[in-house]
Amino acid sequence: MCIIAAVFTSAGQNAPSDSHAPKLNFTTHSLDYGLKIISLEDRSAPAMDLIAPGVHAAQGARTAATPESLAAGEQLLEAAIRASGGNSLQSVSGIAMTESEMLLNADGAMPRDVAWSVEYPNRCRAEVQSGGNTILQGSDGKSAWIEWQSQIRDATQMMGEMRRGVALFGGGWGLYQQALAGRIQAQSISPEEVEGKELPGVAMETDFGLIKLYFDPQTHLLTMARYESATSKGPVDSEQRWFDYRNVDGRQFAFTTTVYRDGQKYMQSMVKDLKLNPSLTDAFFEVPQPSQ
């Protein structure tokens, strides 16, 4: 569930030492809603794709809504919200959690640990430990930044990515809060069969793009989401699945997440601890000031 918005590639020695940190360089690949892939070269780090699994650009355009599809979508979404905690979700102002992740690729498995602090609807900060490197990222809801090797870089064009990540934590709590506030609506779509079970689904147009959600027909909890992910190699089709829902103060939160890219297992994350409504200040999410 990590949403670090940069790609660091291996090539040689040290990070830039200039006093004015450069902004991230964006490639020419643009998604439909204007997002560009961030790519930053550093010559001291091993190759790491740190773009967030599972929280990226939405895939494709949905079909035109009808009164019937909107009514059916509303029923599915309402059932999912009730299953996850109903109106009690509105009293969750934020979460603090740590999770252990494993990234899988052709070069093998790469573990990383992430400490997350989130304030709904759109503020977040993460500390990522991976391969001996520490990367910080954050967003105050208006801008976004990344700090690595004492260099601070602007990542505001990745705001949509970060919003999606915040909205999907634990199986869609942030999305459900927006639905309860009347800011988004769902349209029913064709069901999908997963592991022998037919999952009813909805499509939702949000401030971070289109996303398709699929629910367990018995528990009504979010089981799967599909969207397009922005990666260092271009867009890929992604599928995110949620498991191991646990009761957290009367609400259901998924403690395990698996992400597939182009049909291949890409990442698995497991929540190690979770705290609701942590005390977080405005300054905590703001761009760090360079050390004098």
C-alpha positions, 0 to 999 in steps of 0.5 A: 500500500505504499505510494512513494512517488519516485523511481531511483535508478542505480548508476554510480556515485553520490546524490546532487549536493547543490544547495537548491534541490531540483524538482523531480523530472517527469517523463513525457508519458502522461495519463488521461488526467494529466499525471506524469511518471516521475523518474529521478536518477541517483548514482549511489542507490540500488535500483528500486521501483518505489512507485506505490503498488495499488494506488495509481491512475484509474483504468479506462472509461466506464459506460454511461450510467443509467438510473438502474446501474446507479441504484444498484451501485448505491446498494452495493456501496451502502452494503460495503460501508455497513459491513466496514463499520457504517457511520462509525467510519466518519469518526476516524480522523486518521490512522497511524500504522506500520506495515511490512512489504515484499516486492517481487520482480525478476531480480527476486524479492525486496523487503521494505518496512513502512511507517504511515501517518494519515489524516483523512481525506488527503494528508499523509506522511510515510517513512520507508526503510528499504535496502539500507535507505530511508525515504520520507514522503508526505503531502499536506493536501495541497502539495507533496514532497519526497526527502532522500539523502537530505535532498527535498524534491517536489512531488506535487504532480503525484497528488492523485497517487497519494489521494488514492493510497489514502482512500484505499487503506484497510479496504477503502475507509477513505472512499467510504468516508467520501461516499457518506459525505455525498461526494462520490457515487457508484455505478454497478458494473459486470461482476468478476469471478475470482477463485470460483466466487462471483464478485459484484462490482461498482465503478467510481469516479473520484478526484484521483480518477476512475477505480473499479471495486469488487465486493465479497457477496457474503461479507460485502467487504471490499475484495478487489480493485482494478485500475491502471498503475503508473510505473517506471516502464509505463502504465500497467494493469493492476489488481489489488486484493484485500484479506485478513479483515479484523475488527478494530474498534467496531470497524473492519480493517484489512491487514493483508494486501496483495497487488498484481501487475499485468497478471503477475504477483508484484507486492504483498503487505502486512500491517504490523500495528494500527492506531486510530485517530493519532494526534498529528499536527499541520507541520508534520505533513508540510515540506521539511525545511532544509538544514542550515 
